[in-house]
Amino acid sequence: MGRRYPGAPWKRQHRVWLGNQSFPHPAQQVAFQLYLLAIDQALERREHIDRQIAALLPQWSLAPVVEAVQALRGIAVAVAVGVVAEIGDMRRFDNPRQLMAYVGLVPGEHSSSRKRRPTSITKTASPIARRLLVEAAWAYRMPAKVGTQMMLRQAEISTEIKAIAWKAQVRLCTRYRRLLARGKKASIAITAIARERVGFIWAIACHAQPT
């Protein structure tokens, strides 16, 4: 019907704007209210899960890793918990390339008698971890910076880990723009960014929970 919210979506003011919408036909209004109720219920469930994670996290042996990887751009507590829970102790991988292969973000290969041809990523192991890593990688589309939320997440994090996170920002934000300039599709570029960021996650995990 041509209605479009002018500001940032899914913030508090957007919810107020949605609640003020009205429709000429009663059936339209009922359908809209049901959709709005479903959104509110989903948000309530997410908030409940977030509270439970916050309450249980301090008791977890991998809590230091969860806290540390939040120094990276695009990784808040929910993503950090999901990735670490799916992968486990990252110290069991001898190098970051092994971890990249474990989460299925390395290109596959089709071999014949005469030649080898690279294929799409292998998509091995946990699809949950891979999806979280790829979705979080979209944060690197914008230029490198440390905003307010990231500063808060990094408040109790060591200088060494902050340095790794900043190095990741500078490298990956630049790499994303270069990949696009070379004609790569955004989705392919983001997959490459997600793969490379796994190396930084591995480095941070090893710092946070040394052998």
C-alpha positions in Angstrom: 0.0 0.0 0.0 3.0 2.3 -0.3 3.7 2.6 3.4 7.3 2.8 4.3 8.9 3.8 7.6 11.4 6.7 7.0 13.9 5.8 9.7 15.9 2.8 10.8 13.7 -0.4 10.9 12.9 -2.4 14.0 14.0 0.2 16.5 11.6 1.5 19.2 10.3 4.3 17.1 9.6 1.9 14.3 7.5 -0.2 16.6 5.5 2.9 17.7 5.0 3.8 14.1 3.7 0.3 13.3 1.3 0.4 16.3 -0.2 3.6 14.9 -1.0 2.2 11.5 -4.7 1.7 10.6 -6.5 0.2 7.7 -9.9 0.9 6.1 -11.2 -2.7 6.1 -11.6 -4.6 9.4 -10.1 -7.7 8.0 -7.0 -5.9 7.0 -6.7 -4.4 10.5 -7.1 -7.9 12.1 -4.5 -9.4 9.9 -2.1 -6.6 10.6 -2.5 -6.8 14.3 -1.9 -10.6 14.2 1.3 -10.1 12.3 2.3 -7.4 14.8 1.5 -9.6 17.8 3.7 -12.4 16.2 6.6 -10.0 16.0 6.2 -8.9 19.6 6.0 -12.5 20.8 9.2 -13.4 18.8 11.0 -10.4 20.3 9.9 -11.4 23.8 11.2 -15.0 23.3 14.5 -13.6 22.0 14.8 -11.3 25.1 14.0 -14.3 27.4 16.7 -16.4 25.7 19.2 -13.5 25.9 18.5 -13.3 29.7 19.0 -17.0 30.1 22.3 -16.9 28.2 23.5 -14.0 30.3 22.7 -15.9 33.5 24.3 -19.2 32.5 27.3 -17.8 30.7 29.6 -17.2 33.7 29.3 -20.8 34.7 30.6 -22.1 31.3 34.3 -23.1 30.9 34.4 -21.4 27.5 33.0 -18.1 28.8 36.4 -16.3 28.4 36.3 -17.2 24.7 32.8 -16.0 24.3 33.7 -12.7 25.9 36.9 -12.3 23.9 35.4 -12.9 20.4 32.9 -10.2 21.0 35.8 -7.8 20.4 35.3 -8.6 16.7 32.9 -6.5 14.6 29.4 -8.0 14.2 29.7 -10.5 17.0 27.6 -9.7 20.1 26.9 -12.2 22.8 24.2 -14.3 21.0 26.4 -14.9 18.0 29.5 -15.5 20.1 27.7 -18.1 22.3 26.3 -19.8 19.2 29.6 -20.0 17.4 31.6 -21.2 20.4 28.9 -23.7 21.5 28.9 -25.2 18.0 32.7 -25.4 17.6 33.8 -26.0 21.2 37.4 -25.7 22.3 39.2 -24.1 19.3 42.7 -25.0 20.7 42.2 -28.5 19.3 42.9 -27.0 15.8 46.6 -26.6 15.1 46.1 -23.7 12.8 43.2 -21.4 11.5 43.0 -23.2 8.2 41.9 -26.4 10.0 39.1 -24.4 11.7 38.0 -22.9 8.4 37.8 -26.3 6.9 35.9 -27.6 10.0 33.1 -25.0 9.6 32.9 -25.7 5.9 34.0 -22.3 4.6 36.8 -23.4 2.4 36.3 -24.0 -1.3 35.8 -27.6 -2.4 37.5 -29.3 -5.4 36.4 -31.4 -8.3 39.2 -33.5 -9.6 39.5 -35.4 -12.8 42.3 -37.4 -14.4 43.8 -34.2 -16.0 42.8 -31.2 -13.9 41.4 -29.9 -10.7 38.6 -27.4 -10.6 37.6 -25.4 -7.4 33.9 -25.6 -6.4 31.7 -23.8 -3.9 32.5 -24.0 -0.2 32.3 -27.5 1.4 29.6 -26.7 4.0 30.9 -29.4 6.3 30.2 -29.6 10.1 27.8 -27.3 11.8 25.4 -25.3 9.5 24.5 -23.2 12.5 28.0 -21.9 13.1 28.5 -21.3 9.4 25.3 -19.4 9.1 26.2 -17.2 12.1 29.7 -16.5 10.8 28.4 -15.5 7.4 25.6 -13.4 8.7 27.9 -11.6 11.1 30.4 -10.9 8.3 28.0 -8.4 6.7 29.2 -6.0 9.4 32.4 -5.5 7.4 30.7 -3.8 4.5 31.3 -0.4 6.1 34.6 1.3 6.8 36.6 0.2 9.9 35.6 2.0 13.2 35.0 1.3 16.8 31.5 2.5 17.7 29.8 2.9 21.1 28.5 -0.7 21.3 31.8 -2.2 20.4 33.6 0.0 22.9 31.3 -1.4 25.6 31.9 -5.0 24.5 35.6 -4.4 24.6 35.7 -2.7 28.0 37.1 -5.7 29.9 39.0 -7.2 27.0 42.8 -7.3 26.9 44.9 -4.9 24.8 46.3 -7.9 22.8 42.8 -9.1 21.8 41.7 -5.6 20.9 44.7 -5.3 18.6 43.7 -8.5 16.9 40.1 -7.3 16.5 41.2 -4.0 15.0 43.6 -5.7 12.6 40.7 -7.8 11.5 38.5 -4.7 10.9 41.1 -2.9 8.8 42.0 -6.0 6.7 38.5 -7.3 6.2 36.7 -4.0 5.5 39.4 -3.2 2.9 39.2 -6.7 1.4 35.4 -6.5 1.0 35.7 -3.4 -1.0 38.5 -4.8 -3.2 36.5 -8.0 -3.9 33.5 -5.9 -5.0 35.8 -3.7 -7.2 37.0 -6.9 -8.9 33.4 -7.7 -9.8 32.7 -10.3 -7.1 29.1 -10.6 -6.0 28.4 -9.3 -2.5 27.4 -12.8 -1.3 30.6 -14.3 -2.5 32.7 -11.5 -1.0 31.0 -11.9 2.3 31.7 -15.7 2.3 35.3 -14.9 1.7 35.3 -12.4 4.6 33.6 -14.9 6.9 36.3 -17.5 6.0 39.1 -15.2 6.7 37.6 -13.9 9.9 37.6 -17.4 11.3 41.4 -17.1 11.4 41.0 -14.0 13.7 38.5 -15.9 15.8 41.0 -18.8 16.2 43.8 -16.3 17.2 41.5 -14.6 19.8 40.3 -17.9 21.2 44.0 -19.1 21.7 44.8 -15.8 23.5 41.7 -16.0 25.7 42.2 -19.6 26.6 45.9 -20.5 26.1 47.1 -24.1 26.1 
